[in-house]
Amino acid sequence: MAAVIQVSIPKNRIYIALEGYFQEDEARRAADQVLQEMKKMRPGFDVVSDISLFKPVSPEAAGHIVRVQRQMKELGMRRLVRVVGGNALAKMQMQRTGSQAGVGDAGQAATREEAERALDQAR
């Protein structure tokens, strides 16, 4: 399992890449890391979430995903694009957690570059 979180202050964008299967404690640590980085963002920030190598997780671990998504909304996220590749199961889980968090529809992209273009064009 791995979580890589990056921010671009000039673009007001946060990048989250999740790989592998997360146990509940790993999901909590990753969520806490994302929340810490999100504090650097201004309202109206965008999120690129790469779940192309992510494995669906337990309901307990998914609770941390919901927690992050709720905070994204509360902190003023403008748009979310998920990089899903061919990962249908992870895509379905993220749609479900996004619905629980009230995030709404996320855009989808096959690659991070495609997600970048979609967000840049929306600005």
N, C-alpha and C positions, 0 to 999 in steps of 0.2 A: 504494500500500500504506500501511496505517496500523495502528498498534497503540496502543490507549488502555487504560491500566491504572489502576484506581482501587481504593482500599481504604476499607472502613468498619470502623474499630476497634471502635465500639460493637456492631455486628452481627457482628464477626469474620468479615468477608466480603470477598473480592476479586472485582473485576469486570474481565474481560478482553474487549475488543472488537477483533476482527481484521477488516480490510477489504482486499480486493484480493489480488494475487498477491505472495508474498514470495520474493525470491531467497534463496540460502543465507545470505549475510552479513546480510541484513535480518532473516531468521528468527532468527539467532544473537543479534543486538542486541535484538530483541523478547523473546526467551527470557530473556536476561540481565536485562532490565528487570523482567519478571514475577518472576523469582527474587529480585531485590532487594526488591521490594514484599512478597513472600510472607514474608520474614523478619520483617515487622511483625505477622504473624498469630499467634494463640495456637493450640495444637493443638485440633482440633475445628472448624476454620474451614470455611466453605463457599465455593464458587467458582461464579460465573455467567460463562459463556464464550459471548459473542455471536459466532457464526460465520455469521450470516445473509448477510453480504456478503463472506465469505472465499472465495478461489479455491483449489482444491487445489494443492499444491506438490510440488516434486521430492522424491525420497527423501532427499537431503542436508538439505534444509530441514525435512522431516518429522522427521528425527532430533532436531532441537532441540525440537520439540513433545513427542516422547517423553521427552526429558531433563526438561522442565518437569513433565510429568505424573508421572514417577517421583518428582521432588522433592516434588510436592504430596502424594503418598502418604506419603513418608518424613517429611514435616513434620506429618502428622496431619490431612490433609483429611478432613472428615466426609462432605460431599456435593458433587457437581458437577452443575449443570444447564446444558445447552447450549441457547442460543437459536438455533434453526436456520431459522426461517421456512420458505421453500420450497427451501432449498439442500441438495438430496439428496447431491450429490457431496462437499461439505465435510463433511456429517454422516457419510458413509461413511468418509472419511479420518480423521476424529477418532475414530470408533469403532475403527478399525484401530490407530491410534497408542495409544489408551487401552488396548486389549487388550495391545499390546506392552509397555506400561508397567506392566501389572497393576493399573490403576486400577479396573477393574470397570465395571459399568453406570452410565451417566450418565442423569439425567433429561433430558427434552426439553421445550422450551417454544417457543411461537411468538413471544413477546415477552419483553423484560426484566421487565416488570411481572408476567407470568405466572410467570416463574422466581422472582421475589421472593416471590410468594404461596406457591409450592410450598415454598420453603425456610423461610419464616416458619411455615407450618403444620406442617412437620416438626419444628420446635423444640419 
